[in-house]
Amino acid sequence: MQVEPKSRLHQNFRDCLAGLFLVNESETAGTDTLPDIWRKRQSELALNYVAELIDPAVLDNLWEFNRKAQQYKNADSKNPTAIVNLLELYRRNENLAKDLNFSGMDLRGLSLTNYLGENGKPLPLFQNAAHSSNTAFDRATFQSNGHTDPVCILAVLPDGRVVSGSDDCTLRVWDAASGQCLQKTLKGHINVHIEYFDCSTNFYCVAVLPDGHMVSSSGDNTLQVWDANTGQRLKPLKGHSDLVSCVAVLPDGRVVSGSIDNTLRVWDANTGQWLQTLKGHSGRVTCVAVLPDGRVVSGSFDNTLRVWDANPGQCLQTLKGHSELVYCVTVLPDGRVVSGSIDNTLRVWDANTGQCLKTLERRNGPVLSVAVLSDGRVVSNSLEWNKPVQVRDTATGQCLQTQKWRHYIVDCVAVLPDGRVVGDSFERDLQVWDTTTGSVCKP
């Protein structure tokens, strides 16, 4: 008999408790307010538990509270994540034979393709003509050539094409100028949906090799090497004992990956051979980047970063200063390191001495990702409600520019070769931003 890993059992228990909490919050809600907990993305397993336990009448009440909050004339109340959560709950609930009331709701920019008959459980959208005539939606609401689940990772190819990875267990390649999806589906990772830092997802990172190929990491404990032009899966990299949370590429083309098994591993991307293991972190490895001289820097749940020599696997420096887990890391052109943490700060480090040179605070939100512009400015995003994306001067710490995205939660940012910024959201879409003019280039 195959025994389920303790970490998976622990996660199932957490999701069961989360499901009970959601049911309790829903059934004790007021008569005109959607509980705030539904405005955050819920895990797959938690929704499964809720679907089994919740009273159908309570679910209908939640939908009606949410419908009123999503009125297209009430911009301050709109939250597409709440719509997705409740639609997912209806899809799991046995009571699907009903005409949901979408009247007055603003569905623009929200894909409903998942709910139009897939998996044998269709939702009868807009059977009442009055609902559609009084609801704001656009063509993209029902026709999507992109992802069918939230986008969670981004990378930029040398020619400026953008690679995205999603909870739908696919990678897609995009033309950043036109917004066209060039490679519709790159499939190969197994759909596992493991909860990681309060986000249930399949993909965790993607990086670009010197030859233009891509390497992606996933919750199925593997990395995969891809041909970005043909979409062909070339080579699996197997060796980690738990989900692979991050990946980067060394100057010589070797791949370095980090995992929640607390280790980093170095790989030959051509042969798939595992070359080296880097041990030292006492918590999950969350992020990894490569310095210009080939040294590796990693961040972890143990609140530290470590600088490594990847050849002997030796830890050269431990960077201490964050008070919570380190979630993202990048390297400036001059070799300084920038890290982001759920302690709501960015920190700038000297990788040679381990000294923290600057602390950049972000109010009310953990830093989810950080990227570097060619002039050394950094772009970061967080869960800060009204100002999710910021451009900062790393020398002075000054916030130079702020961009409010179409959706409130931006999961990841990356920089295009021409200096524009591309970001993704939990609502399945990408957006391009010109940091010079402050304008949004791709709606």
C-alpha positions in Angstrom: 0.0 0.0 0.0 1.3 3.4 -1.0 1.5 5.8 2.0 0.7 9.4 1.3 3.5 11.8 2.3 3.1 13.5 5.7 3.3 16.9 4.0 0.3 16.0 1.8 -1.7 14.7 4.7 -0.9 17.8 6.7 -2.1 19.9 3.7 -5.3 17.9 3.4 -6.0 18.5 7.1 -5.3 22.2 6.7 -7.7 22.4 3.7 -10.4 20.5 5.7 -10.1 23.1 8.4 -10.1 25.9 5.9 -13.3 24.4 4.4 -15.0 24.3 7.7 -14.0 27.9 8.4 -15.4 29.0 5.0 -18.7 27.2 5.7 -19.0 28.8 9.1 -18.2 32.3 7.8 -20.7 31.9 5.0 -23.6 30.6 7.2 -23.1 33.3 9.8 -22.8 36.2 7.2 -25.1 39.1 7.3 -28.0 39.7 5.0 -26.2 42.0 2.5 -22.5 41.4 2.8 -20.2 38.9 1.2 -17.7 37.6 3.8 -14.2 39.0 3.0 -12.7 35.5 3.0 -14.4 34.8 -0.3 -12.6 37.7 -1.9 -9.3 35.8 -1.7 -8.5 32.8 -3.8 -9.4 29.5 -2.1 -7.6 26.2 -2.6 -9.0 23.4 -4.6 -9.4 21.0 -1.7 -11.0 23.7 0.6 -13.6 24.3 -2.1 -14.3 20.6 -2.3 -15.0 20.4 1.4 -17.2 23.5 1.3 -19.2 22.0 -1.7 -20.0 18.9 0.4 -20.9 20.8 3.6 -22.6 24.1 2.6 -26.4 24.5 2.5 -27.4 25.3 -1.1 -29.5 28.2 0.2 -26.5 29.7 1.8 -24.6 29.4 -1.5 -27.4 31.2 -3.3 -27.3 34.0 -0.7 -23.6 34.3 -1.2 -24.1 34.6 -5.0 -26.7 37.3 -4.6 -24.5 39.3 -2.1 -21.6 39.0 -4.5 -23.8 40.0 -7.6 -24.8 43.2 -5.9 -21.1 44.0 -5.0 -20.0 43.4 -8.6 -22.3 46.0 -10.2 -20.5 47.7 -13.0 -21.5 51.1 -11.6 -19.9 50.2 -8.3 -16.2 50.1 -9.2 -14.9 50.2 -5.7 -16.6 46.9 -4.8 -15.6 44.8 -7.8 -13.5 41.7 -7.0 -13.2 39.1 -9.8 -11.7 36.6 -7.4 -14.9 36.4 -5.5 -16.8 35.5 -8.7 -14.3 32.8 -9.6 -14.5 31.3 -6.1 -18.3 31.1 -6.1 -18.5 29.8 -9.7 -16.0 27.1 -8.7 -18.2 26.3 -5.7 -21.3 26.0 -7.9 -19.4 23.7 -10.2 -18.6 21.4 -7.3 -22.1 21.5 -5.8 -24.7 19.0 -7.0 -27.4 21.7 -7.4 -26.3 23.1 -10.8 -29.7 23.0 -12.6 -30.4 26.7 -12.2 -30.1 30.0 -14.1 -27.7 32.1 -12.1 -28.5 35.8 -12.0 -25.7 37.8 -13.6 -27.8 40.9 -14.0 -25.8 44.1 -13.6 -22.5 42.4 -13.0 -19.3 43.6 -14.6 -17.6 40.5 -16.1 -15.2 42.3 -18.4 -11.7 40.8 -18.4 -13.0 37.7 -16.6 -12.9 34.4 -18.5 -16.0 32.2 -18.1 -14.8 29.5 -20.5 -14.4 27.0 -17.7 -18.1 27.2 -16.9 -19.7 26.7 -20.3 -20.1 22.9 -20.5 -16.7 21.4 -19.7 -16.3 18.2 -17.6 -20.0 17.4 -18.1 -21.1 20.0 -15.5 -22.3 23.0 -17.4 -23.5 26.2 -15.8 -26.5 27.6 -17.7 -25.2 31.2 -18.1 -27.5 33.9 -19.4 -30.6 31.7 -20.2 -32.6 34.8 -19.3 -32.1 37.5 -21.9 -32.6 40.2 -19.3 -29.5 39.0 -17.5 -27.2 39.4 -20.5 -28.7 42.7 -21.6 -28.1 44.2 -18.1 -24.6 42.7 -17.6 -21.3 44.2 -18.7 -19.1 41.7 -20.5 -16.9 41.5 -23.6 -15.9 38.9 -26.2 -13.0 37.7 -24.1 -15.4 36.7 -21.3 -16.5 33.8 -23.4 -13.8 33.3 -26.0 -10.2 32.8 -24.8 -7.1 31.6 -26.6 -5.2 31.8 -23.4 -5.1 30.1 -20.1 -8.2 28.7 -18.5 -6.9 29.1 -14.9 -4.9 31.8 -13.1 -1.4 32.7 -14.4 1.3 32.2 -11.8 4.7 32.6 -13.5 6.3 34.7 -16.3 9.6 34.7 -18.2 10.8 36.7 -21.2 12.6 35.1 -24.1 15.6 36.9 -25.7 13.5 38.0 -28.7 10.9 39.6 -26.4 8.3 36.9 -26.5 6.7 36.2 -23.1 6.2 32.8 -21.5 3.4 32.2 -19.0 2.6 29.3 -16.8 -0.8 28.6 -15.3 -2.8 26.5 -12.9 -4.3 24.9 -16.0 -1.0 23.0 -16.1 0.2 24.5 -19.4 2.8 26.9 -20.6 2.0 29.4 -23.4 4.2 31.7 -25.5 2.9 35.2 -26.3 3.8 38.1 -28.6 4.0 41.0 -26.2 3.3 43.6 -28.9 0.1 42.1 -30.3 -1.0 40.0 -27.3 -1.4 37.0 -29.5 -0.8 33.5 -28.1 1.9 32.0 -30.4 2.1 28.5 -28.7 -1.2 27.6 -27.3 -0.4 24.6 -25.1 2.9 23.3 -23.8 1.9 20.3 -21.8 4.0 17.9 -19.8 3.8 18.5 -16.1 1.4 16.5 -14.1 -1.6 18.3 -12.6 -1.2 18.0 -8.8 -2.4 21.3 -7.3 -0.3 21.4 -4.1 -0.9 24.3 -1.7 2.2 26.4 -1.4 2.3 29.7 0.6 -1.6 30.0 0.5 -1.8 29.5 -3.3 -2.8 26.2 -4.9 -1.0 26.0 -8.2 0.9 23.7 -10.6 3.7 25.9 -11.9 6.2 27.7 -9.8 9.0 29.1 -12.1 10.3 29.2 -15.6 13.7 30.3 -16.9 15.3 30.6 -20.3 18.5 28.7 -21.4 21.3 30.3 -23.5 20.1 28.3 -26.6 16.6 29.8 -26.2 15.0 26.6 -24.7 13.0 27.0 -21.5 13.0 25.1 -18.2 10.0 25.0 -15.9 9.5 23.8 -12.4 6.3 22.3 -11.0 4.5 20.8 -8.0 5.0 17.3 -9.6 8.6 17.4 -8.2 10.2 17.7 -11.6 11.6 20.2 -14.0 11.0 20.1 -17.8 13.0 21.4 -20.7 11.1 22.8 -23.6 11.6 24.0 -27.2 9.9 27.5 -27.1 9.5 27.5 -30.9 7.9 24.1 -31.4 6.4 23.6 -28.0 8.1 20.2 -27.8 9.0 18.8 -24.3 12.7 17.8 -24.6 13.9 16.5 -21.2 12.6 15.9 -17.7 14.9 16.7 -14.7 14.1 14.3 -11.8 15.7 14.2 -8.4 13.9 16.5 -5.9 11.8 14.7 -3.3 9.1 17.5 -3.2 7.7 20.3 -5.3 10.3 22.4 -7.2 9.6 26.0 -6.3 12.2 27.9 -8.4 14.7 27.6 -11.2 17.5 29.7 -12.7 20.2 29.3 -15.3 24.0 29.6 -14.8 26.2 31.4 -17.4 27.4 28.0 -18.7 23.9 26.7 -19.3 23.6 24.5 -16.3 20.3 24.7 -14.4 19.9 25.3 -10.6 16.6 24.6 -8.9 15.2 25.0 -5.4 12.6 22.9 -3.7 10.5 22.7 -0.6 12.7 19.7 0.3 15.1 22.4 1.6 17.7 21.8 -1.1 19.0 23.3 -4.3 20.2 21.1 -7.2 22.4 21.7 -10.2 21.6 20.0 -13.5 23.0 19.4 -17.0 20.0 20.5 -19.1 21.2 18.6 -22.2 21.5 15.2 -20.5 19.1 15.7 -17.6 21.9 14.6 -15.2 21.8 15.8 -11.6 25.3 17.2 -10.9 25.3 18.7 -7.4 23.2 19.2 -4.3 23.4 22.5 -2.2 22.4 21.9 1.4 22.2 24.5 4.1 18.7 26.1 4.3 16.6 24.9 7.3 13.4 25.7 5.5 11.8 25.5 2.1 13.8 27.1 -0.7 11.5 29.7 -2.3 13.6 31.6 -4.9 17.0 31.5 -6.7 19.0 33.8 -8.9 22.5 33.8 -10.4 25.2 36.5 -9.9 27.2 37.7 -12.9 30.2 35.6 -11.8 28.1 32.4 -11.6 27.6 32.3 -7.9 24.0 31.4 -6.8 21.8 33.2 -4.3 18.7 31.6 -2.8 16.0 32.6 -0.4 14.1 30.4 2.0 11.3 29.9 4.6 14.1 30.2 7.1 14.1 34.0 6.6 17.6 34.0 5.1 19.3 34.2 1.8 22.5 32.2 1.0 25.2 32.7 -1.6 26.7 29.6 -3.1 29.6 28.4 -5.2 27.7 25.9 -7.4 30.7 23.8 -8.3 31.7 22.3 -4.9 28.2 23.2 -3.5 29.7 25.4 -0.8 27.7 28.1 1.0 29.8 31.3 0.9 27.6 33.8 2.7 24.3 33.8 4.7 22.3 37.0 4.4 20.3 37.7 7.5 17.8 40.6 8.1 14.3 39.7 7.0 11.9 38.9 9.8 9.7 36.6 7.7 10.3 34.2 4.8 12.1 35.4 1.7 9.8 35.0 -1.3 11.7 36.4 -4.2 15.2 37.5 -5.2 17.0 39.1 -8.2 20.4 40.5 -9.1 21.2 44.1 -10.1 23.6 44.8 -13.0 26.4 45.7 -10.5 26.0 42.4 -8.7 24.1 43.6 -5.7 21.2 41.4 -4.6 17.6 42.5 -4.1 15.2 40.3 -2.1 11.5 40.5 -1.3 9.8 39.1 1.8 6.4 38.6 3.3 7.7 41.0 6.1 6.6 43.7 3.6 10.1 44.8 2.7 12.7 44.7 -0.1 16.3 44.5 0.9 19.4 45.4 -1.1 22.5 43.3 -0.2 26.3 43.1 -0.8 26.7 39.5 -1.9 30.4 39.6 -1.0 30.1 40.7 2.6 26.6 39.7 3.4 25.8 43.3 4.5 22.3 44.7 4.1 22.8 48.0 2.3 19.2 49.3 2.1 15.7 48.3 3.3 12.7 49.4 1.2 9.4 49.1 3.0 6.1 48.4 1.3 3.0 49.0 3.4 0.3 46.4 4.0 1.5 43.7 1.6 4.1 40.9 1.2 6.4 41.3 -1.8 5.5 38.6 -4.3 8.1 39.2 -7.0 10.9 41.6 -8.0 12.5 42.3 -11.4 15.3 44.6 -12.6 15.2 47.3 -15.3 18.3 47.9 -17.4 19.2 51.1 -15.5 19.1 49.3 -12.1 15.7 50.4 -10.9 13.6 47.5 -9.5 10.0 46.7 -10.1 8.1 44.8 -7.4 4.6 43.8 -6.8 2.8 42.9 -3.6 -0.7 42.4 -2.1 -0.9 46.1 -1.2 -4.5 46.8 -2.2 -4.3 50.1 -4.2 -0.6 50.1 -5.3 0.3 46.6 -6.4 3.3 47.4 -8.7 6.0 49.9 -7.9 9.3 51.1 -9.5 12.0 51.9 -6.8 15.4 53.5 -6.8 17.6 51.0 -4.9 20.1 53.7 -3.9 17.7 56.1 -2.3 14.8 53.7 -1.6 12.4 56.2 -3.3 9.3 55.0 -5.0 9.5 56.5 -8.5 6.3 55.1 -10.0 3.2 53.2 -9.0 0.9 51.3 -11.3 -2.5 50.0 -10.3 -3.3 46.9 -12.4 -6.6 46.0 -14.0 -7.0 43.4 -11.2 -6.0 44.1 -7.7 -3.8 41.0 -7.2 -0.7 40.8 -9.4 1.1 37.6 -8.9 4.3 38.1 -10.9 6.2 40.8 -12.9 9.0 40.5 -15.6 10.9 43.0 -17.7 10.8 43.0 -21.5 14.0 43.7 -23.5 12.7 47.2 -24.4 12.2 48.0 -20.7 8.4 47.6 -20.5 7.0 45.5 -17.7 4.7 42.6 -18.1 2.6 41.4 -15.2 0.1 38.6 -14.6 -2.8 38.1 -12.3 -4.8 35.5 -10.6 -7.6 36.3 -13.1 -5.8 34.6 -16.0 -4.6 37.6 -18.0 -1.4 39.5 -18.8 -0.8 43.3 -18.9 2.1 45.3 -20.3 3.1 48.6 -18.8 5.5 51.3 -20.1 7.6 52.5 -17.1 8.7 55.6 -19.0 5.2 57.0 -19.7 3.3 55.2 -17.0 0.7 54.0 -19.6 -0.7 50.5 -20.0 0.2 49.2 -23.4 -1.9 46.0 -23.6 -5.4 46.2 -22.1 
